[in-house]
Amino acid sequence: MSHTLLRFADLRSRGIVQNWATLTNWIEREGFPVGRKLGPNTRVWTETEVTSWLSNRPTDKAPLRGGAKKRAAKKAAEKMEAANASAS
């Protein structure tokens, strides 16, 4: 189980979400984890809860194009690298 804490900037750098408005919408309407407040202006999510939410998302959508396709490929490569690192 991963105890890595992710801030909004981490979510954005991993290509999960691009802005707070979308994240707020996902929390309110799509079941994205609420996370925890560490301070008045700091919210974090565990890597485990974010990964779980992502893996339970529907996959029947239009094919990715452009930047979204590149981000998805990068994310998949990072996930594979992390799995390989934990296996060794």
C-alpha positions in Angstrom: 0.0 0.0 0.0 1.4 3.4 -1.0 1.5 6.2 1.5 2.7 8.8 -1.0 0.8 12.0 -0.6 -0.1 13.9 -3.8 -0.8 17.6 -4.0 -2.7 19.2 -6.8 0.5 20.0 -8.6 1.4 16.3 -8.5 -2.0 15.4 -10.0 -1.5 18.0 -12.8 2.1 16.9 -13.5 0.9 13.3 -13.9 -1.7 14.4 -16.4 -4.6 13.4 -14.1 -6.3 16.8 -14.0 -5.4 20.2 -15.5 -7.3 22.7 -13.3 -9.1 23.1 -9.9 -12.5 23.6 -11.6 -12.3 20.2 -13.2 -11.0 18.6 -9.9 -13.9 20.2 -8.0 -16.4 18.9 -10.5 -14.9 15.4 -10.3 -15.1 15.5 -6.5 -18.7 16.7 -6.5 -20.0 14.6 -9.4 -17.6 11.9 -10.4 -16.6 10.4 -7.1 -13.0 11.6 -7.0 -11.7 11.3 -3.5 -12.1 14.4 -1.3 -8.6 14.0 0.0 -7.4 15.6 3.3 -6.6 19.1 4.3 -3.1 19.4 5.8 -3.5 23.2 6.3 -5.8 26.0 5.3 -4.5 26.0 1.7 -3.1 22.5 1.3 -5.1 19.5 0.2 -3.5 16.1 -0.5 -4.6 12.7 -1.7 -2.9 9.3 -1.2 -1.5 7.8 -4.4 -3.5 4.6 -3.6 -6.9 6.4 -3.5 -6.2 8.3 -6.8 -5.0 5.1 -8.5 -8.0 3.3 -7.3 -10.4 6.0 -8.6 -8.6 6.0 -12.0 -8.7 2.3 -12.4 -12.4 2.2 -11.7 -13.2 4.8 -14.3 -15.2 3.7 -17.4 -12.9 3.1 -20.4 -15.5 3.3 -23.3 -14.7 6.7 -24.5 -13.3 8.3 -27.7 -9.7 7.5 -28.5 -7.2 10.0 -27.0 -5.5 12.5 -29.3 -2.7 14.9 -29.2 -1.4 15.9 -25.7 -3.9 13.6 -23.9 -2.5 10.7 -25.8 1.1 11.6 -24.9 0.2 12.1 -21.2 -1.6 8.7 -21.1 1.5 7.0 -22.7 3.8 8.7 -20.2 1.6 7.7 -17.3 1.4 4.1 -18.5 5.2 4.0 -18.8 5.6 5.5 -15.3 3.2 2.9 -13.9 5.1 0.1 -15.6 8.4 1.4 -14.3 7.0 1.7 -10.7 5.7 -1.9 -10.9 9.1 -3.1 -12.2 10.9 -1.2 -9.4 8.7 -2.7 -6.7 9.1 -6.2 -8.1 12.8 -6.1 -7.8 
